[in-house]
Amino acid sequence: MNEPNHDDGLDALFALARSRRYDTDKAEYSFETRLMARLRAAKEADSIWAVVSWRLMPFFAACVVGLAVWHSQVAADANEAEQMAMTDNPDAVEMWNNLN
């Protein structure tokens, strides 16, 4: 197996870096307040259309569900009408299929 290369100087630098603790109090000071202020500013910059569209999202979802149910009903009625036409007059349906 290959022996890993050890550099004592590099290991000493890594140990020194691990032993030092940086003072992060200045970065932590009122972090939540600054974050909330930045989020509030970003929210105020949003367009009115973006806000309205997100608020109307449940209405749009209900419309999509309603259209899907309506489409399935129309498709079922069309399929039923086609089946009735085939049982009532199969020759006319065959002729129609040949024309298409």
N, C-alpha and C positions, 0 to 999 in steps of 0.2 A: 504494500500500500504506500501511497505517497505521504510523506511527512508534511504536515502543515507548516508553513513559514511563520515563525514567531519573530516579531520585532519588539524587543523590550522597550524601546523608546516610544513606539506607538501604543503599546499596552499601558505605559505610564501616563501618556497623554489622555487615553480613554479613562483611566482610573481617576485622574485629576478632574476631568469633565464630569464624571459621575459624582464626585465628592462635592462639587460646588452646587449650591442651590441658589438659583436666581430669585431675586425679589420680584414677585408678580403682583404685589399689592396695588401698584399704580394701574396696572391693566385691569385688575378686578374691581377697582373703585367704580361704583355705580354702573356696572356693566348692564344690569337689567334695565335701568332707566335709559341708558343710551340706546339699547337694542329696541325698546318699545318706542322711543322717539323716532328712530329710523324706520320702523315698520309703519308707524302712524303717518310719517311723511310720504312713504311709498304708497300707502293706501289712499291718501288725499290726491296723489298725482294720477290715480287711475281715471280712466274715462268714465263718464256717466253711463255709456252704453255697456261697458264691461260689468259695472255694478248691477244694472238693470237685467242684463242677460243672466247673470248668476242667480238673481232673485227669482226670475221667471223659469228657472230650470225645472222645477217640479211640474209646472204647467206644460212645458214642452214635452216632458217625459210622459205625462198623462195623454197628451195628443198623440204621441207615437204609439202608445199602447192601444188607444182607441182606434187609430187607423189600422193597426195590425189586426185587431179583432174584426173590424169592418171588412178588411180585405179577405180574411179567412171566410167570413160569411158569404161575401160575393162570390168567391171561388167555389165554395160548396154549392151555392145556388146555381152557378153556371154548370158545374159538373152534374148536378141533379137534372137540370134542363137538358143537357146533352144526352144523359141516359134516357130521359123520357122521350126525346126525339128519336132515339135509336129504337126504342121498343115500339113506338107508335108507327113510325114509317122508316124502316131500315133502308129501303131502296133510295129514298131521297137523301139520306145521310151519305150513302155510298156514292151517289152521283155528286154530291157537294164535295166530298173528299177527292173525287177524281178531277173536279174542276180546279181545285187548289193545287 
